């Protein structure tokens, strides 16, 4: 599940992290191409440089914030309509990441591409 948040960013709820190869396969690009380089940079932005908010909450913030929804709202500009769903998602998904969306994925087709790459759907 992906929710678009403020400032060209997204909040993704995933059962597991795809491998680099799965990511490229879903995009239908060949290795050692410019498209593969762009996608691997996106992969790194999402899974290497971003934080798993679920892990961060459990490790550092559970004492300060009684619910995950309060923590996530503070740190990721979650849309108001999503906040009531966050605690349920917290128990259902292993990977909860907040990441910036690159300019080439900002259009509507970019959201569809992200969903295909992450094997999930865009929440409305």
BALOBA-1460 file (C-alpha; in Angstrom, 3 decimals):
// residues 124
<rec num="1" residu="x" x="0.000" y="0.000" z="0.000"/>
<rec num="2" residu="x" x="1.371" y="3.417" z="-0.937"/>
<rec num="3" residu="x" x="0.114" y="6.779" z="0.283"/>
<rec num="4" residu="x" x="1.405" y="9.968" z="-1.263"/>
<rec num="5" residu="x" x="2.379" y="12.492" z="1.417"/>
<rec num="6" residu="x" x="3.427" y="16.123" z="1.328"/>
<rec num="7" residu="x" x="6.571" y="17.350" z="-0.391"/>
<rec num="8" residu="x" x="6.874" y="14.789" z="-3.208"/>
<rec num="9" residu="x" x="7.154" y="11.887" z="-0.821"/>
<rec num="10" residu="x" x="5.355" y="8.624" z="-0.164"/>
<rec num="11" residu="x" x="4.646" y="6.300" z="2.725"/>
<rec num="12" residu="x" x="4.779" y="2.625" z="1.723"/>
<rec num="13" residu="x" x="3.531" y="-0.379" z="3.666"/>
<rec num="14" residu="x" x="5.091" y="-3.620" z="2.434"/>
<rec num="15" residu="x" x="5.020" y="-7.249" z="3.543"/>
<rec num="16" residu="x" x="8.687" y="-7.614" z="2.558"/>
<rec num="17" residu="x" x="11.480" y="-5.851" z="0.730"/>
<rec num="18" residu="x" x="12.030" y="-6.850" z="-2.901"/>
<rec num="19" residu="x" x="15.510" y="-7.818" z="-4.023"/>
<rec num="20" residu="x" x="17.364" y="-5.620" z="-6.505"/>
<rec num="21" residu="x" x="16.738" y="-8.217" z="-9.203"/>
<rec num="22" residu="x" x="13.002" y="-8.361" z="-8.461"/>
<rec num="23" residu="x" x="12.883" y="-4.584" z="-8.621"/>
<rec num="24" residu="x" x="14.536" y="-4.527" z="-12.058"/>
<rec num="25" residu="x" x="12.420" y="-7.429" z="-13.312"/>
<rec num="26" residu="x" x="9.193" y="-5.697" z="-12.323"/>
<rec num="27" residu="x" x="10.368" y="-2.622" z="-14.220"/>
<rec num="28" residu="x" x="11.233" y="-4.772" z="-17.242"/>
<rec num="29" residu="x" x="14.641" y="-3.202" z="-17.686"/>
<rec num="30" residu="x" x="17.958" y="-4.843" z="-18.473"/>
<rec num="31" residu="x" x="20.991" y="-4.649" z="-16.244"/>
<rec num="32" residu="x" x="23.794" y="-2.249" z="-17.160"/>
<rec num="33" residu="x" x="21.489" y="0.271" z="-18.838"/>
<rec num="34" residu="x" x="20.682" y="3.847" z="-17.945"/>
<rec num="35" residu="x" x="17.159" y="2.791" z="-16.936"/>
<rec num="36" residu="x" x="18.597" y="0.136" z="-14.604"/>
<rec num="37" residu="x" x="20.918" y="2.729" z="-13.066"/>
<rec num="38" residu="x" x="17.978" y="5.081" z="-12.403"/>
<rec num="39" residu="x" x="15.942" y="2.284" z="-10.853"/>
<rec num="40" residu="x" x="18.773" y="1.025" z="-8.683"/>
<rec num="41" residu="x" x="19.248" y="4.590" z="-7.420"/>
<rec num="42" residu="x" x="15.541" y="4.632" z="-6.592"/>
<rec num="43" residu="x" x="15.878" y="1.247" z="-4.877"/>
<rec num="44" residu="x" x="18.727" y="2.591" z="-2.739"/>
<rec num="45" residu="x" x="16.760" y="5.737" z="-1.907"/>
<rec num="46" residu="x" x="13.825" y="3.635" z="-0.760"/>
<rec num="47" residu="x" x="15.511" y="0.715" z="0.980"/>
<rec num="48" residu="x" x="19.071" y="1.739" z="1.872"/>
<rec num="49" residu="x" x="18.879" y="5.445" z="2.741"/>
<rec num="50" residu="x" x="15.338" y="5.679" z="4.106"/>
<rec num="51" residu="x" x="14.318" y="4.360" z="7.498"/>
<rec num="52" residu="x" x="11.860" y="1.640" z="8.292"/>
<rec num="53" residu="x" x="9.438" y="3.642" z="10.416"/>
<rec num="54" residu="x" x="8.110" y="0.471" z="12.019"/>
<rec num="55" residu="x" x="11.585" y="-0.483" z="13.290"/>
<rec num="56" residu="x" x="12.342" y="3.101" z="14.338"/>
<rec num="57" residu="x" x="9.143" y="3.253" z="16.351"/>
<rec num="58" residu="x" x="9.738" y="-0.052" z="18.111"/>
<rec num="59" residu="x" x="13.397" y="0.667" z="18.805"/>
<rec num="60" residu="x" x="13.362" y="4.320" z="19.832"/>
<rec num="61" residu="x" x="9.949" y="5.958" z="20.037"/>
<rec num="62" residu="x" x="7.459" y="3.491" z="21.525"/>
<rec num="63" residu="x" x="7.910" y="4.996" z="24.994"/>
<rec num="64" residu="x" x="7.431" y="8.563" z="23.790"/>
<rec num="65" residu="x" x="4.460" y="7.897" z="21.456"/>
<rec num="66" residu="x" x="1.770" y="5.515" z="22.740"/>
<rec num="67" residu="x" x="0.622" y="4.593" z="19.215"/>
<rec num="68" residu="x" x="2.377" y="4.192" z="15.891"/>
<rec num="69" residu="x" x="-0.102" y="6.572" z="14.259"/>
<rec num="70" residu="x" x="0.996" y="9.434" z="16.542"/>
<rec num="71" residu="x" x="4.648" y="8.744" z="15.757"/>
<rec num="72" residu="x" x="4.118" y="8.449" z="11.990"/>
<rec num="73" residu="x" x="2.042" y="11.620" z="11.858"/>
<rec num="74" residu="x" x="4.851" y="13.529" z="13.552"/>
<rec num="75" residu="x" x="7.621" y="12.254" z="11.276"/>
<rec num="76" residu="x" x="6.092" y="11.727" z="7.833"/>
<rec num="77" residu="x" x="3.298" y="14.243" z="7.088"/>
<rec num="78" residu="x" x="0.649" y="11.547" z="6.762"/>
<rec num="79" residu="x" x="-2.644" y="12.661" z="5.175"/>
<rec num="80" residu="x" x="-5.415" y="13.051" z="7.789"/>
<rec num="81" residu="x" x="-7.533" y="10.349" z="6.122"/>
<rec num="82" residu="x" x="-4.767" y="7.784" z="6.642"/>
<rec num="83" residu="x" x="-4.063" y="8.344" z="10.344"/>
<rec num="84" residu="x" x="-6.925" y="6.141" z="11.638"/>
<rec num="85" residu="x" x="-5.629" y="3.227" z="9.509"/>
<rec num="86" residu="x" x="-1.983" y="3.400" z="10.584"/>
<rec num="87" residu="x" x="-2.149" y="1.292" z="13.729"/>
<rec num="88" residu="x" x="-3.803" y="-1.548" z="11.815"/>
<rec num="89" residu="x" x="-1.178" y="-1.304" z="9.086"/>
<rec num="90" residu="x" x="1.542" y="-1.344" z="11.726"/>
<rec num="91" residu="x" x="0.470" y="-4.851" z="12.766"/>
<rec num="92" residu="x" x="-0.030" y="-6.089" z="9.204"/>
<rec num="93" residu="x" x="3.142" y="-4.908" z="7.429"/>
<rec num="94" residu="x" x="6.789" y="-5.599" z="8.246"/>
<rec num="95" residu="x" x="8.237" y="-2.709" z="6.257"/>
<rec num="96" residu="x" x="6.916" y="0.842" z="6.583"/>
<rec num="97" residu="x" x="9.055" y="3.383" z="4.772"/>
<rec num="98" residu="x" x="8.804" y="7.102" z="4.056"/>
<rec num="99" residu="x" x="10.811" y="8.171" z="1.009"/>
<rec num="100" residu="x" x="11.159" y="10.991" z="-1.473"/>
<rec num="101" residu="x" x="9.748" y="10.535" z="-4.952"/>
<rec num="102" residu="x" x="12.157" y="11.546" z="-7.729"/>
<rec num="103" residu="x" x="10.977" y="14.064" z="-10.299"/>
<rec num="104" residu="x" x="10.597" y="11.483" z="-13.048"/>
<rec num="105" residu="x" x="7.959" y="9.638" z="-10.967"/>
<rec num="106" residu="x" x="5.885" y="12.622" z="-9.857"/>
<rec num="107" residu="x" x="3.199" y="12.299" z="-12.546"/>
<rec num="108" residu="x" x="0.196" y="9.977" z="-12.173"/>
<rec num="109" residu="x" x="1.967" y="7.325" z="-14.218"/>
<rec num="110" residu="x" x="4.842" y="7.544" z="-11.719"/>
<rec num="111" residu="x" x="2.549" y="6.399" z="-8.901"/>
<rec num="112" residu="x" x="1.462" y="3.447" z="-11.035"/>
<rec num="113" residu="x" x="5.100" y="2.617" z="-11.719"/>
<rec num="114" residu="x" x="5.935" y="2.716" z="-8.005"/>
<rec num="115" residu="x" x="3.053" y="0.346" z="-7.288"/>
<rec num="116" residu="x" x="4.293" y="-2.108" z="-9.915"/>
<rec num="117" residu="x" x="7.874" y="-1.921" z="-8.626"/>
<rec num="118" residu="x" x="6.750" y="-2.534" z="-5.052"/>
<rec num="119" residu="x" x="4.092" y="-5.080" z="-5.987"/>
<rec num="120" residu="x" x="1.381" y="-3.149" z="-4.159"/>
<rec num="121" residu="x" x="-1.394" y="-0.671" z="-4.834"/>
<rec num="122" residu="x" x="-1.894" y="3.063" z="-4.480"/>
<rec num="123" residu="x" x="-4.253" y="4.005" z="-1.657"/>
<rec num="124" residu="x" x="-6.850" y="6.648" z="-2.262"/>
